């Protein structure tokens, strides 16, 4: 007389697996850094004048409305003349290379003068300050 035992239903407990996956998800969300690549947004001053042909080889210096300085899209650690001068020298060894200083219309005047002074001290004498055509509303 063998008694037949009922087989228990075999079940896998998924709770620990869900916990581990959830912890991994949190870990990757916290440890991931998102780098937002943006260009500096400027509002150029307005002026009437002829458009000049821009050469392919130039050094682009950008001054934001807060006075921050960027050389070829790379932000500088400070606004000192020495720092700007070194960044310009690293950008080009040819002192005939045009330096295009794009300053926001609301940029501090001193920041633009500092960039011009640094370019002059570094030996660059071909400076350009781009502007935009006035909007038709102002005419």
N, CA, C and O atoms as CSV, one atom per row, in Angstrom:
chain,resi,resn,atom,element,x,y,z
A,1,UNK,N,N,0.792,-1.152,0.000
A,1,UNK,CA,C,0.000,0.000,0.000
A,1,UNK,C,C,0.867,1.262,0.000
A,1,UNK,O,O,1.247,1.862,1.006
A,2,UNK,N,N,1.092,1.536,-1.107
A,2,UNK,CA,C,1.844,2.762,-1.287
A,2,UNK,C,C,0.898,3.929,-1.386
A,2,UNK,O,O,-0.049,3.947,-2.172
A,3,UNK,N,N,1.180,4.848,-0.598
A,3,UNK,CA,C,0.359,6.052,-0.646
A,3,UNK,C,C,0.959,7.025,-1.657
A,3,UNK,O,O,2.152,7.328,-1.641
A,4,UNK,N,N,0.140,7.466,-2.476
A,4,UNK,CA,C,0.613,8.431,-3.452
A,4,UNK,C,C,0.610,9.827,-2.817
A,4,UNK,O,O,-0.405,10.332,-2.338
A,5,UNK,N,N,1.768,10.392,-2.844
A,5,UNK,CA,C,1.879,11.756,-2.328
A,5,UNK,C,C,1.592,12.725,-3.454
A,5,UNK,O,O,1.994,12.530,-4.601
A,6,UNK,N,N,0.911,13.732,-3.098
A,6,UNK,CA,C,0.670,14.775,-4.082
A,6,UNK,C,C,1.955,15.570,-4.283
A,6,UNK,O,O,2.612,15.986,-3.329
A,7,UNK,N,N,2.278,15.759,-5.511
A,7,UNK,CA,C,3.453,16.589,-5.803
A,7,UNK,C,C,3.067,18.047,-5.629
A,7,UNK,O,O,2.023,18.507,-6.091
A,8,UNK,N,N,3.937,18.736,-4.955
A,8,UNK,CA,C,3.700,20.166,-4.792
A,8,UNK,C,C,4.083,20.880,-6.073
A,8,UNK,O,O,5.023,20.495,-6.768
A,9,UNK,N,N,3.347,21.907,-6.359
A,9,UNK,CA,C,3.679,22.703,-7.536
A,9,UNK,C,C,4.990,23.434,-7.273
A,9,UNK,O,O,5.160,24.105,-6.255
A,10,UNK,N,N,5.901,23.283,-8.212
A,10,UNK,CA,C,7.193,23.949,-8.081
A,10,UNK,C,C,7.022,25.387,-8.567
A,10,UNK,O,O,6.570,25.628,-9.686
A,11,UNK,N,N,7.386,26.325,-7.715
A,11,UNK,CA,C,7.281,27.738,-8.057
A,11,UNK,C,C,8.618,28.416,-7.790
A,11,UNK,O,O,9.316,28.121,-6.820
A,12,UNK,N,N,8.934,29.311,-8.668
A,12,UNK,CA,C,10.159,30.096,-8.494
A,12,UNK,C,C,9.750,31.455,-7.953
A,12,UNK,O,O,8.884,32.134,-8.505
A,13,UNK,N,N,10.389,31.828,-6.871
A,13,UNK,CA,C,10.098,33.119,-6.260
A,13,UNK,C,C,10.872,34.198,-7.023
A,13,UNK,O,O,12.103,34.192,-7.023
A,14,UNK,N,N,10.165,35.112,-7.664
A,14,UNK,CA,C,10.788,36.149,-8.485
A,14,UNK,C,C,11.110,37.425,-7.706
A,14,UNK,O,O,11.742,38.333,-8.246
A,15,UNK,N,N,10.697,37.499,-6.488
A,15,UNK,CA,C,10.917,38.723,-5.716
A,15,UNK,C,C,12.403,39.079,-5.588
A,15,UNK,O,O,12.752,40.236,-5.820
A,16,UNK,N,N,13.300,38.141,-5.231
A,16,UNK,CA,C,14.725,38.523,-5.149
A,16,UNK,C,C,15.296,38.957,-6.506
A,16,UNK,O,O,16.130,39.860,-6.568
A,17,UNK,N,N,14.850,38.319,-7.581
A,17,UNK,CA,C,15.325,38.698,-8.909
A,17,UNK,C,C,14.881,40.112,-9.260
A,17,UNK,O,O,15.669,40.888,-9.801
A,18,UNK,N,N,13.656,40.452,-8.968
A,18,UNK,CA,C,13.137,41.794,-9.228
A,18,UNK,C,C,13.890,42.822,-8.386
A,18,UNK,O,O,14.200,43.913,-8.865
A,19,UNK,N,N,14.183,42.475,-7.133
A,19,UNK,CA,C,14.951,43.382,-6.269
A,19,UNK,C,C,16.333,43.663,-6.851
A,19,UNK,O,O,16.779,44.810,-6.864
A,20,UNK,N,N,17.007,42.631,-7.329
A,20,UNK,CA,C,18.351,42.803,-7.884
A,20,UNK,C,C,18.292,43.664,-9.150
A,20,UNK,O,O,19.120,44.560,-9.316
A,21,UNK,N,N,17.353,43.416,-10.025
A,21,UNK,CA,C,17.218,44.203,-11.251
A,21,UNK,C,C,16.900,45.651,-10.921
A,21,UNK,O,O,17.430,46.566,-11.553
A,22,UNK,N,N,16.040,45.863,-9.938
A,22,UNK,CA,C,15.700,47.221,-9.535
A,22,UNK,C,C,16.922,47.953,-8.970
A,22,UNK,O,O,17.133,49.127,-9.272
A,23,UNK,N,N,17.718,47.272,-8.160
A,23,UNK,CA,C,18.935,47.888,-7.618
A,23,UNK,C,C,19.939,48.207,-8.727
A,23,UNK,O,O,20.589,49.252,-8.682
A,24,UNK,N,N,20.076,47.334,-9.710
A,24,UNK,CA,C,20.965,47.618,-10.836
A,24,UNK,C,C,20.477,48.828,-11.629
A,24,UNK,O,O,21.273,49.666,-12.053
A,25,UNK,N,N,19.178,48.907,-11.820
A,25,UNK,CA,C,18.602,50.050,-12.525
A,25,UNK,C,C,18.906,51.352,-11.793
A,25,UNK,O,O,19.314,52.335,-12.412
A,26,UNK,N,N,18.711,51.360,-10.495
A,26,UNK,CA,C,19.009,52.559,-9.695
A,26,UNK,C,C,20.490,52.891,-9.765
A,26,UNK,O,O,20.855,54.058,-9.905
A,27,UNK,N,N,21.356,51.872,-9.669
A,27,UNK,CA,C,22.795,52.102,-9.725
A,27,UNK,C,C,23.187,52.776,-11.041
A,27,UNK,O,O,23.926,53.760,-11.034
A,28,UNK,N,N,22.701,52.257,-12.162
A,28,UNK,CA,C,23.068,52.835,-13.457
A,28,UNK,C,C,22.458,54.216,-13.663
A,28,UNK,O,O,23.064,55.065,-14.316
A,29,UNK,N,N,21.278,54.451,-13.121
A,29,UNK,CA,C,20.684,55.779,-13.241
A,29,UNK,C,C,21.482,56.814,-12.459
A,29,UNK,O,O,21.656,57.944,-12.914
A,30,UNK,N,N,21.964,56.429,-11.288
A,30,UNK,CA,C,22.710,57.372,-10.441
A,30,UNK,C,C,24.123,57.581,-10.977
A,30,UNK,O,O,24.636,58.700,-10.933
A,31,UNK,N,N,24.757,56.532,-11.478
A,31,UNK,CA,C,26.160,56.644,-11.879
A,31,UNK,C,C,26.347,57.172,-13.303
A,31,UNK,O,O,27.467,57.514,-13.681
A,32,UNK,N,N,25.301,57.246,-14.082
A,32,UNK,CA,C,25.414,57.744,-15.450
A,32,UNK,C,C,25.423,59.263,-15.447
A,32,UNK,O,O,24.602,59.900,-14.787
A,33,UNK,N,N,26.355,59.831,-16.187
A,33,UNK,CA,C,26.379,61.288,-16.320
A,33,UNK,C,C,25.980,61.637,-17.741
A,33,UNK,O,O,26.416,61.002,-18.702
A,34,UNK,N,N,25.157,62.641,-17.856
A,34,UNK,CA,C,24.702,63.079,-19.153
A,34,UNK,C,C,25.410,64.374,-19.486
A,34,UNK,O,O,25.365,65.336,-18.719
A,35,UNK,N,N,26.059,64.394,-20.626
A,35,UNK,CA,C,26.797,65.580,-21.044
A,35,UNK,C,C,25.966,66.299,-22.089
A,35,UNK,O,O,25.655,65.746,-23.144
A,36,UNK,N,N,25.617,67.515,-21.791
A,36,UNK,CA,C,24.823,68.295,-22.719
A,36,UNK,C,C,25.763,69.172,-23.527
A,36,UNK,O,O,26.393,70.082,-22.988
A,37,UNK,N,N,25.855,68.894,-24.818
A,37,UNK,CA,C,26.713,69.655,-25.711
A,37,UNK,C,C,25.884,70.761,-26.354
A,37,UNK,O,O,24.922,70.498,-27.075
A,38,UNK,N,N,26.271,71.986,-26.083
A,38,UNK,CA,C,25.558,73.106,-26.686
A,38,UNK,C,C,26.562,74.127,-27.178
A,38,UNK,O,O,27.700,74.190,-26.714
A,39,UNK,N,N,26.119,74.901,-28.104
A,39,UNK,CA,C,26.930,76.028,-28.545
A,39,UNK,C,C,26.528,77.242,-27.724
A,39,UNK,O,O,25.440,77.292,-27.150
A,40,UNK,N,N,27.399,78.189,-27.681
A,40,UNK,CA,C,27.128,79.415,-26.957
A,40,UNK,C,C,26.139,80.240,-27.771
A,40,UNK,O,O,26.343,80.463,-28.965
A,41,UNK,N,N,25.076,80.689,-27.131
A,41,UNK,CA,C,24.063,81.477,-27.810
A,41,UNK,C,C,24.393,82.958,-27.677
A,41,UNK,O,O,24.571,83.467,-26.571
A,42,UNK,N,N,24.473,83.642,-28.812
A,42,UNK,CA,C,24.822,85.065,-28.819
A,42,UNK,C,C,23.787,85.862,-29.582
A,42,UNK,O,O,23.168,85.367,-30.524
A,43,UNK,N,N,23.610,87.087,-29.169
A,43,UNK,CA,C,22.859,88.072,-29.938
A,43,UNK,C,C,23.869,89.112,-30.370
A,43,UNK,O,O,24.294,89.945,-29.569
A,44,UNK,N,N,24.255,89.067,-31.636
A,44,UNK,CA,C,25.288,89.986,-32.120
A,44,UNK,C,C,24.738,91.404,-32.219
A,44,UNK,O,O,23.548,91.600,-32.464
A,45,UNK,N,N,25.604,92.383,-32.030
A,45,UNK,CA,C,25.174,93.765,-32.223
A,45,UNK,C,C,24.840,93.998,-33.696
A,45,UNK,O,O,25.291,93.263,-34.574
A,46,UNK,N,N,24.054,95.018,-33.944
A,46,UNK,CA,C,23.611,95.312,-35.308
A,46,UNK,C,C,24.429,96.454,-35.901
A,46,UNK,O,O,24.815,97.394,-35.206
A,47,UNK,N,N,24.684,96.347,-37.214
A,47,UNK,CA,C,25.394,97.412,-37.928
A,47,UNK,C,C,25.140,97.255,-39.417
A,47,UNK,O,O,24.944,96.145,-39.913
A,48,UNK,N,N,25.147,98.381,-40.125
A,48,UNK,CA,C,25.053,98.355,-41.580
A,48,UNK,C,C,26.465,98.297,-42.120
A,48,UNK,O,O,27.347,99.020,-41.655
A,49,UNK,N,N,26.680,97.441,-43.097
A,49,UNK,CA,C,28.012,97.346,-43.670
A,49,UNK,C,C,28.089,96.191,-44.640
A,49,UNK,O,O,27.150,95.409,-44.786
A,50,UNK,N,N,29.224,96.102,-45.296
A,50,UNK,CA,C,29.452,95.051,-46.282
A,50,UNK,C,C,29.863,93.765,-45.575
A,50,UNK,O,O,30.593,93.789,-44.585
A,51,UNK,N,N,29.383,92.653,-46.099
A,51,UNK,CA,C,29.777,91.348,-45.580
A,51,UNK,C,C,31.137,90.987,-46.150
A,51,UNK,O,O,31.363,91.118,-47.353
A,52,UNK,N,N,32.042,90.534,-45.296
A,52,UNK,CA,C,33.369,90.140,-45.734
A,52,UNK,C,C,33.423,88.634,-45.884
A,52,UNK,O,O,32.728,87.901,-45.180
A,53,UNK,N,N,34.263,88.176,-46.813
A,53,UNK,CA,C,34.472,86.741,-46.952
A,53,UNK,C,C,35.296,86.264,-45.776
A,53,UNK,O,O,36.366,86.803,-45.496
A,54,UNK,N,N,34.793,85.245,-45.086
A,54,UNK,CA,C,35.552,84.715,-43.953
A,54,UNK,C,C,36.435,83.580,-44.450
A,54,UNK,O,O,35.991,82.719,-45.210
A,55,UNK,N,N,37.677,83.590,-44.019
A,55,UNK,CA,C,38.599,82.535,-44.435
A,55,UNK,C,C,38.331,81.282,-43.606
A,55,UNK,O,O,37.749,81.334,-42.523
A,56,UNK,N,N,38.775,80.167,-44.152
A,56,UNK,CA,C,38.563,78.895,-43.461
A,56,UNK,C,C,39.413,78.806,-42.203
A,56,UNK,O,O,38.996,78.212,-41.208
A,57,UNK,N,N,40.586,79.385,-42.245
A,57,UNK,CA,C,41.505,79.304,-41.121
A,57,UNK,C,C,41.365,80.572,-40.279
A,57,UNK,O,O,41.829,81.637,-40.686
A,58,UNK,N,N,40.743,80.471,-39.136
A,58,UNK,CA,C,40.607,81.623,-38.251
A,58,UNK,C,C,40.471,81.118,-36.823
A,58,UNK,O,O,40.204,79.941,-36.582
A,59,UNK,N,N,40.660,82.028,-35.894
A,59,UNK,CA,C,40.474,81.728,-34.472
A,59,UNK,C,C,39.186,82.418,-34.048
A,59,UNK,O,O,39.060,83.638,-34.151
A,60,UNK,N,N,38.237,81.630,-33.572
A,60,UNK,CA,C,36.953,82.181,-33.146
A,60,UNK,C,C,36.955,82.371,-31.632
A,60,UNK,O,O,37.070,81.411,-30.871
A,61,UNK,N,N,36.828,83.616,-31.217
A,61,UNK,CA,C,36.740,83.939,-29.794
A,61,UNK,C,C,35.319,84.432,-29.533
A,61,UNK,O,O,34.826,85.319,-30.229
A,62,UNK,N,N,34.668,83.855,-28.533
A,62,UNK,CA,C,33.291,84.214,-28.210
A,62,UNK,C,C,33.244,84.797,-26.811
A,62,UNK,O,O,33.811,84.234,-25.875
A,63,UNK,N,N,32.562,85.933,-26.671
A,63,UNK,CA,C,32.352,86.560,-25.364
A,63,UNK,C,C,30.838,86.574,-25.118
A,63,UNK,O,O,30.084,87.177,-25.882
A,64,UNK,N,N,30.405,85.907,-24.051
A,64,UNK,CA,C,28.974,85.823,-23.747
A,64,UNK,C,C,28.516,87.081,-23.026
A,64,UNK,O,O,29.329,87.930,-22.661
A,65,UNK,N,N,27.209,87.194,-22.826
A,65,UNK,CA,C,26.676,88.375,-22.142
A,65,UNK,C,C,27.087,88.429,-20.674
A,65,UNK,O,O,26.985,89.482,-20.045
A,66,UNK,N,N,27.556,87.294,-20.112
A,66,UNK,CA,C,28.054,87.303,-18.737
A,66,UNK,C,C,29.561,87.558,-18.683
A,66,UNK,O,O,30.138,87.657,-17.600
A,67,UNK,N,N,30.202,87.664,-19.862
A,67,UNK,CA,C,31.630,87.955,-19.907
A,67,UNK,C,C,32.505,86.723,-20.001
A,67,UNK,O,O,33.731,86.835,-19.963
A,68,UNK,N,N,31.893,85.530,-20.125
A,68,UNK,CA,C,32.695,84.317,-20.268
A,68,UNK,C,C,33.350,84.312,-21.644
A,68,UNK,O,O,32.777,84.804,-22.616
A,69,UNK,N,N,34.563,83.750,-21.718
A,69,UNK,CA,C,35.332,83.758,-22.955
A,69,UNK,C,C,35.539,82.317,-23.430
A,69,UNK,O,O,35.923,81.442,-22.654
A,70,UNK,N,N,35.276,82.092,-24.724
A,70,UNK,CA,C,35.485,80.798,-25.354
A,70,UNK,C,C,36.412,80.998,-26.541
A,70,UNK,O,O,36.216,81.927,-27.325
A,71,UNK,N,N,37.422,80.140,-26.688
A,71,UNK,CA,C,38.323,80.186,-27.834
A,71,UNK,C,C,38.100,78.901,-28.631
A,71,UNK,O,O,38.346,77.801,-28.135
A,72,UNK,N,N,37.633,79.052,-29.867
A,72,UNK,CA,C,37.286,77.920,-30.732
A,72,UNK,C,C,36.327,76.957,-30.041
A,72,UNK,O,O,36.450,75.741,-30.192
A,73,UNK,N,N,35.377,77.491,-29.287
A,73,UNK,CA,C,34.355,76.678,-28.639
A,73,UNK,C,C,34.747,76.117,-27.285
A,73,UNK,O,O,33.911,75.516,-26.610
A,74,UNK,N,N,35.986,76.294,-26.870
A,74,UNK,CA,C,36.446,75.775,-25.585
A,74,UNK,C,C,36.437,76.896,-24.550
A,74,UNK,O,O,37.058,77.940,-24.745
A,75,UNK,N,N,35.726,76.666,-23.446
A,75,UNK,CA,C,35.662,77.663,-22.392
A,75,UNK,C,C,36.986,77.801,-21.666
A,75,UNK,O,O,37.712,76.823,-21.488
A,76,UNK,N,N,37.296,79.015,-21.250
A,76,UNK,CA,C,38.530,79.269,-20.507
A,76,UNK,C,C,38.226,79.281,-19.014
A,76,UNK,O,O,37.111,79.595,-18.599
A,77,UNK,N,N,39.233,78.934,-18.211
A,77,UNK,CA,C,39.025,78.842,-16.767
A,77,UNK,C,C,38.822,80.204,-16.122
A,77,UNK,O,O,38.158,80.309,-15.091
A,78,UNK,N,N,39.384,81.240,-16.714
A,78,UNK,CA,C,39.171,82.597,-16.188
A,78,UNK,C,C,39.285,83.593,-17.328
A,78,UNK,O,O,39.514,83.219,-18.479
A,79,UNK,N,N,39.123,84.863,-16.993
A,79,UNK,CA,C,39.110,85.914,-18.024
A,79,UNK,C,C,40.388,86.730,-18.025
A,79,UNK,O,O,40.404,87.844,-18.548
A,80,UNK,N,N,41.448,86.209,-17.458
A,80,UNK,CA,C,42.713,86.927,-17.392
A,80,UNK,C,C,43.332,87.058,-18.782
A,80,UNK,O,O,43.141,86.202,-19.645
A,81,UNK,N,N,44.074,88.142,-18.979
A,81,UNK,CA,C,44.747,88.381,-20.253
A,81,UNK,C,C,45.725,87.252,-20.554
A,81,UNK,O,O,45.834,86.813,-21.699
A,82,UNK,N,N,46.437,86.782,-19.532
A,82,UNK,CA,C,47.438,85.723,-19.726
A,82,UNK,C,C,46.768,84.440,-20.217
A,82,UNK,O,O,47.279,83.780,-21.121
A,83,UNK,N,N,45.631,84.088,-19.626
A,83,UNK,CA,C,44.916,82.871,-20.023
A,83,UNK,C,C,44.426,82.971,-21.464
A,83,UNK,O,O,44.575,82.029,-22.242
A,84,UNK,N,N,43.842,84.110,-21.815
A,84,UNK,CA,C,43.336,84.304,-23.179
A,84,UNK,C,C,44.495,84.282,-24.172
A,84,UNK,O,O,44.387,83.694,-25.247
A,85,UNK,N,N,45.611,84.931,-23.804
A,85,UNK,CA,C,46.779,84.983,-24.676
A,85,UNK,C,C,47.329,83.576,-24.941
A,85,UNK,O,O,47.670,83.250,-26.079
A,86,UNK,N,N,47.416,82.752,-23.909
A,86,UNK,CA,C,47.907,81.376,-24.070
A,86,UNK,C,C,46.971,80.540,-24.938
A,86,UNK,O,O,47.425,79.746,-25.761
A,87,UNK,N,N,45.665,80.721,-24.752
A,87,UNK,CA,C,44.696,79.981,-25.572
A,87,UNK,C,C,44.809,80.376,-27.035
A,87,UNK,O,O,44.693,79.526,-27.918
A,88,UNK,N,N,45.035,81.655,-27.299
A,88,UNK,CA,C,45.199,82.120,-28.683
A,88,UNK,C,C,46.477,81.564,-29.294
A,88,UNK,O,O,46.479,81.144,-30.451
A,89,UNK,N,N,47.555,81.557,-28.533
A,89,UNK,CA,C,48.830,81.036,-29.035
A,89,UNK,C,C,48.741,79.541,-29.313
A,89,UNK,O,O,49.365,79.043,-30.250
A,90,UNK,N,N,47.961,78.822,-28.495
A,90,UNK,CA,C,47.798,77.383,-28.727
A,90,UNK,C,C,46.927,77.110,-29.948
A,90,UNK,O,O,47.046,76.056,-30.572
A,91,UNK,N,N,46.067,78.036,-30.288
A,91,UNK,CA,C,45.163,77.841,-31.425
A,91,UNK,C,C,45.877,77.989,-32.759
A,91,UNK,O,O,45.536,77.304,-33.723
A,92,UNK,N,N,46.859,78.870,-32.823
A,92,UNK,CA,C,47.570,79.095,-34.081
A,92,UNK,C,C,48.942,79.695,-33.813
A,92,UNK,O,O,49.111,80.535,-32.930
A,93,UNK,N,N,49.914,79.247,-34.592
A,93,UNK,CA,C,51.256,79.827,-34.482
A,93,UNK,C,C,51.486,80.882,-35.553
A,93,UNK,O,O,52.471,81.620,-35.510
A,94,UNK,N,N,50.564,80.949,-36.519
A,94,UNK,CA,C,50.652,81.962,-37.577
A,94,UNK,C,C,49.944,83.224,-37.088
A,94,UNK,O,O,48.725,83.232,-36.917
A,95,UNK,N,N,50.703,84.275,-36.868
A,95,UNK,CA,C,50.145,85.505,-36.308
A,95,UNK,C,C,49.327,86.305,-37.320
A,95,UNK,O,O,48.721,87.314,-36.961
A,96,UNK,N,N,49.305,85.866,-38.578
A,96,UNK,CA,C,48.464,86.502,-39.586
A,96,UNK,C,C,47.060,85.894,-39.619
A,96,UNK,O,O,46.193,86.362,-40.358
A,97,UNK,N,N,46.842,84.857,-38.820
A,97,UNK,CA,C,45.522,84.220,-38.754
A,97,UNK,C,C,44.516,85.214,-38.196
A,97,UNK,O,O,44.766,85.827,-37.158
A,98,UNK,N,N,43.373,85.383,-38.873
A,98,UNK,CA,C,42.375,86.322,-38.350
A,98,UNK,C,C,41.763,85.825,-37.040
A,98,UNK,O,O,41.463,84.640,-36.892
A,99,UNK,N,N,41.587,86.734,-36.109
A,99,UNK,CA,C,40.921,86.439,-34.842
A,99,UNK,C,C,39.539,87.079,-34.920
A,99,UNK,O,O,39.414,88.302,-34.987
A,100,UNK,N,N,38.508,86.247,-34.912
A,100,UNK,CA,C,37.134,86.728,-35.003
A,100,UNK,C,C,36.557,86.759,-33.586
A,100,UNK,O,O,36.345,85.713,-32.972
A,101,UNK,N,N,36.307,87.953,-33.079
A,101,UNK,CA,C,35.792,88.137,-31.726
A,101,UNK,C,C,34.282,88.355,-31.822
A,101,UNK,O,O,33.824,89.447,-32.156
A,102,UNK,N,N,33.522,87.312,-31.529
A,102,UNK,CA,C,32.056,87.389,-31.554
A,102,UNK,C,C,31.584,87.659,-30.135
A,102,UNK,O,O,31.616,86.774,-29.280
A,103,UNK,N,N,31.147,88.880,-29.896
A,103,UNK,CA,C,30.694,89.264,-28.563
A,103,UNK,C,C,29.192,89.499,-28.581
A,103,UNK,O,O,28.655,90.077,-29.525
A,104,UNK,N,N,28.532,89.054,-27.544
A,104,UNK,CA,C,27.104,89.308,-27.405
A,104,UNK,C,C,26.887,90.817,-27.314
A,104,UNK,O,O,27.749,91.546,-26.822
A,105,UNK,N,N,25.730,91.282,-27.792
A,105,UNK,CA,C,25.434,92.718,-27.753
A,105,UNK,C,C,25.404,93.236,-26.323
A,105,UNK,O,O,25.668,94.414,-26.084
A,106,UNK,N,N,25.083,92.362,-25.367
A,106,UNK,CA,C,25.023,92.773,-23.969
A,106,UNK,C,C,26.288,92.396,-23.195
A,106,UNK,O,O,26.315,92.491,-21.968
A,107,UNK,N,N,27.333,91.971,-23.904
A,107,UNK,CA,C,28.585,91.582,-23.236
A,107,UNK,C,C,29.236,92.800,-22.591
A,107,UNK,O,O,29.135,93.909,-23.115
A,108,UNK,N,N,29.903,92.596,-21.457
A,108,UNK,CA,C,30.608,93.723,-20.828
A,108,UNK,C,C,31.710,94.255,-21.752
A,108,UNK,O,O,32.481,93.490,-22.331
A,109,UNK,N,N,31.761,95.546,-21.868
A,109,UNK,CA,C,32.739,96.212,-22.723
A,109,UNK,C,C,34.164,95.822,-22.326
A,109,UNK,O,O,35.020,95.623,-23.188
A,110,UNK,N,N,34.411,95.714,-21.022
A,110,UNK,CA,C,35.744,95.364,-20.530
A,110,UNK,C,C,36.163,93.970,-20.989
A,110,UNK,O,O,37.341,93.744,-21.267
A,111,UNK,N,N,35.225,93.040,-21.071
A,111,UNK,CA,C,35.563,91.681,-21.503
A,111,UNK,C,C,36.028,91.678,-22.956
A,111,UNK,O,O,36.974,90.973,-23.307
A,112,UNK,N,N,35.366,92.461,-23.797
A,112,UNK,CA,C,35.750,92.535,-25.213
A,112,UNK,C,C,37.116,93.208,-25.345
A,112,UNK,O,O,37.956,92.754,-26.121
A,113,UNK,N,N,37.340,94.269,-24.606
A,113,UNK,CA,C,38.633,94.971,-24.649
A,113,UNK,C,C,39.750,94.062,-24.142
A,113,UNK,O,O,40.860,94.091,-24.674
A,114,UNK,N,N,39.468,93.254,-23.119
A,114,UNK,CA,C,40.473,92.327,-22.598
A,114,UNK,C,C,40.866,91.312,-23.663
A,114,UNK,O,O,42.048,91.000,-23.814
A,115,UNK,N,N,39.886,90.790,-24.406
A,115,UNK,CA,C,40.182,89.841,-25.478
A,115,UNK,C,C,41.004,90.515,-26.572
A,115,UNK,O,O,41.957,89.925,-27.081
A,116,UNK,N,N,40.648,91.738,-26.937
A,116,UNK,CA,C,41.401,92.465,-27.963
A,116,UNK,C,C,42.825,92.738,-27.498
A,116,UNK,O,O,43.770,92.626,-28.280
A,117,UNK,N,N,42.978,93.091,-26.237
A,117,UNK,CA,C,44.300,93.352,-25.674
A,117,UNK,C,C,45.144,92.076,-25.668
A,117,UNK,O,O,46.324,92.107,-26.019
A,118,UNK,N,N,44.541,90.965,-25.273
A,118,UNK,CA,C,45.262,89.685,-25.236
A,118,UNK,C,C,45.703,89.275,-26.634
A,118,UNK,O,O,46.814,88.775,-26.814
A,119,UNK,N,N,44.832,89.486,-27.633
A,119,UNK,CA,C,45.192,89.137,-29.008
A,119,UNK,C,C,46.357,90.004,-29.489
A,119,UNK,O,O,47.279,89.514,-30.142
A,120,UNK,N,N,46.306,91.281,-29.163
A,120,UNK,CA,C,47.405,92.173,-29.547
A,120,UNK,C,C,48.711,91.798,-28.874
A,120,UNK,O,O,49.763,91.803,-29.514
A,121,UNK,N,N,48.655,91.471,-27.581
A,121,UNK,CA,C,49.869,91.071,-26.864
A,121,UNK,C,C,50.416,89.745,-27.375
A,121,UNK,O,O,51.624,89.512,-27.334
A,122,UNK,N,N,49.526,88.871,-27.859
A,122,UNK,CA,C,49.971,87.581,-28.388
A,122,UNK,C,C,50.571,87.718,-29.786
A,122,UNK,O,O,51.196,86.781,-30.282
A,123,UNK,N,N,50.389,88.876,-30.426
A,123,UNK,CA,C,50.977,89.103,-31.736
A,123,UNK,C,C,49.980,89.057,-32.883
A,123,UNK,O,O,50.362,89.228,-34.041
A,124,UNK,N,N,48.715,88.830,-32.579
A,124,UNK,CA,C,47.694,88.794,-33.627
A,124,UNK,C,C,47.205,90.218,-33.871
A,124,UNK,O,O,46.768,90.900,-32.944
A,125,UNK,N,N,47.281,90.659,-35.117
A,125,UNK,CA,C,46.857,92.030,-35.419
A,125,UNK,C,C,45.682,92.075,-36.391
A,125,UNK,O,O,45.230,93.163,-36.747
A,126,UNK,N,N,45.180,90.935,-36.824
A,126,UNK,CA,C,44.055,90.877,-37.744
A,126,UNK,C,C,42.805,90.497,-36.937
A,126,UNK,O,O,42.448,89.323,-36.843
A,127,UNK,N,N,42.152,91.506,-36.360
A,127,UNK,CA,C,40.981,91.278,-35.515
A,127,UNK,C,C,39.712,91.651,-36.264
A,127,UNK,O,O,39.673,92.642,-36.993
A,128,UNK,N,N,38.676,90.845,-36.074
A,128,UNK,CA,C,37.388,91.097,-36.704
A,128,UNK,C,C,36.301,91.011,-35.654
A,128,UNK,O,O,36.289,90.090,-34.838
A,129,UNK,N,N,35.379,91.976,-35.674
A,129,UNK,CA,C,34.221,91.965,-34.772
A,129,UNK,C,C,32.963,91.835,-35.628
A,129,UNK,O,O,32.513,92.827,-36.202
A,130,UNK,N,N,32.384,90.634,-35.729
A,130,UNK,CA,C,31.205,90.460,-36.584
A,130,UNK,C,C,29.954,91.091,-35.981
A,130,UNK,O,O,29.804,91.177,-34.762
A,131,UNK,N,N,29.068,91.525,-36.858
A,131,UNK,CA,C,27.775,92.084,-36.449
A,131,UNK,C,C,26.704,91.432,-37.307
A,131,UNK,O,O,27.007,90.640,-38.200
A,132,UNK,N,N,25.466,91.763,-37.037
A,132,UNK,CA,C,24.367,91.302,-37.874
A,132,UNK,C,C,23.638,92.495,-38.447
A,132,UNK,O,O,23.696,93.593,-37.894
A,133,UNK,N,N,22.950,92.282,-39.553
A,133,UNK,CA,C,22.174,93.360,-40.167
A,133,UNK,C,C,21.015,93.725,-39.234
A,133,UNK,O,O,20.444,92.847,-38.586
A,134,UNK,N,N,20.668,95.002,-39.161
A,134,UNK,CA,C,19.537,95.396,-38.331
A,134,UNK,C,C,18.255,94.760,-38.862
A,134,UNK,O,O,18.082,94.577,-40.067
A,135,UNK,N,N,17.370,94.432,-37.938
A,135,UNK,CA,C,16.084,93.873,-38.361
A,135,UNK,C,C,15.263,94.961,-39.035
A,135,UNK,O,O,15.457,96.146,-38.762
A,136,UNK,N,N,14.349,94.567,-39.913
A,136,UNK,CA,C,13.565,95.542,-40.673
A,136,UNK,C,C,12.612,96.348,-39.794
A,136,UNK,O,O,12.113,97.391,-40.217
A,137,UNK,N,N,12.353,95.870,-38.565
A,137,UNK,CA,C,11.454,96.600,-37.663
A,137,UNK,C,C,12.064,97.924,-37.216
A,137,UNK,O,O,11.340,98.878,-36.934
A,138,UNK,N,N,13.395,97.987,-37.151
A,138,UNK,CA,C,14.071,99.186,-36.667
A,138,UNK,C,C,14.210,100.258,-37.739
A,138,UNK,O,O,14.558,101.394,-37.418
A,139,UNK,N,N,13.951,99.934,-38.997
A,139,UNK,CA,C,14.158,100.895,-40.092
A,139,UNK,C,C,13.011,101.836,-40.233
A,139,UNK,O,O,13.029,102.705,-41.105
